[in-house]
Amino acid sequence: MWRAFFLAIGAMLIIVGIETLLIDSATVYSTLKPEPTETAEPNGPTATKTKVVKPEEWMPWSAMSIGAIVVLYAFTLPQRWSHGGG
């Protein structure tokens, strides 16, 4: 079970690292309904809240390297625990 957990976490970090390497920015839209005071007209169309996320240059490389280390650790878990005496 632990091997699958660490393998999934490592694979996720590698995928997120590759995705952030390929994009310049991402726009995240809020699913919450805005308050009436946040719109220009209370009876008009609702405004959507957005947030632009721009990953730093070091983020994709860090995510991919940490993910690779975690995946390698996951592959060595069975050998570590089969020889252990605890």
C-alpha positions in Angstrom: 0.0 0.0 0.0 2.8 2.5 0.9 4.6 1.7 -2.4 1.5 2.6 -4.4 0.9 5.7 -2.4 4.5 7.0 -2.9 4.5 6.0 -6.5 1.3 8.0 -7.1 2.6 11.1 -5.3 5.9 10.9 -7.3 4.1 10.5 -10.6 1.8 13.4 -9.7 4.7 15.7 -8.9 6.4 14.7 -12.2 3.2 15.5 -14.2 2.7 18.8 -12.4 6.4 19.7 -13.1 6.0 19.0 -16.8 2.7 21.0 -17.0 4.3 24.0 -15.2 7.3 23.7 -17.5 5.0 24.0 -20.6 2.7 26.9 -19.5 3.5 30.6 -19.0 0.5 31.3 -16.8 -2.8 29.7 -15.7 -6.1 31.5 -15.0 -8.1 30.0 -12.2 -11.8 30.9 -12.0 -13.7 30.9 -8.7 -16.8 28.8 -8.4 -18.2 30.9 -5.6 -21.0 33.3 -6.4 -19.8 36.9 -6.0 -21.4 39.2 -3.5 -23.8 41.9 -4.9 -21.4 44.6 -3.7 -18.7 43.2 -5.9 -20.6 43.8 -9.1 -21.3 47.1 -10.8 -25.0 46.5 -10.9 -26.7 44.2 -8.4 -29.3 43.2 -11.0 -26.8 42.9 -13.8 -24.7 39.9 -14.8 -22.6 38.4 -12.0 -18.8 39.1 -12.1 -16.4 36.2 -12.1 -13.4 36.2 -9.9 -10.2 35.1 -11.5 -6.7 34.6 -10.3 -3.7 34.3 -12.6 -1.0 31.9 -11.5 2.5 32.4 -13.0 4.9 29.6 -11.9 8.4 30.7 -11.0 11.3 29.3 -13.1 12.5 27.0 -10.4 9.1 25.3 -9.7 8.9 22.9 -12.6 12.4 21.6 -12.1 12.0 21.2 -8.4 8.7 19.4 -8.8 10.1 17.0 -11.4 13.3 16.3 -9.4 11.4 15.7 -6.1 8.9 13.5 -8.0 11.7 11.4 -9.5 13.3 10.9 -6.1 10.0 9.8 -4.6 9.4 7.4 -7.4 12.8 5.9 -7.0 12.2 5.6 -3.2 8.9 3.9 -4.0 10.7 1.3 -6.0 13.1 0.5 -3.2 10.4 0.2 -0.5 9.9 -3.6 -0.9 13.6 -4.3 -0.6 13.9 -2.1 2.5 11.0 -3.6 4.4 11.6 -7.3 3.4 15.2 -7.2 4.9 14.1 -5.2 8.0 13.7 -6.8 11.4 11.0 -4.7 12.8 
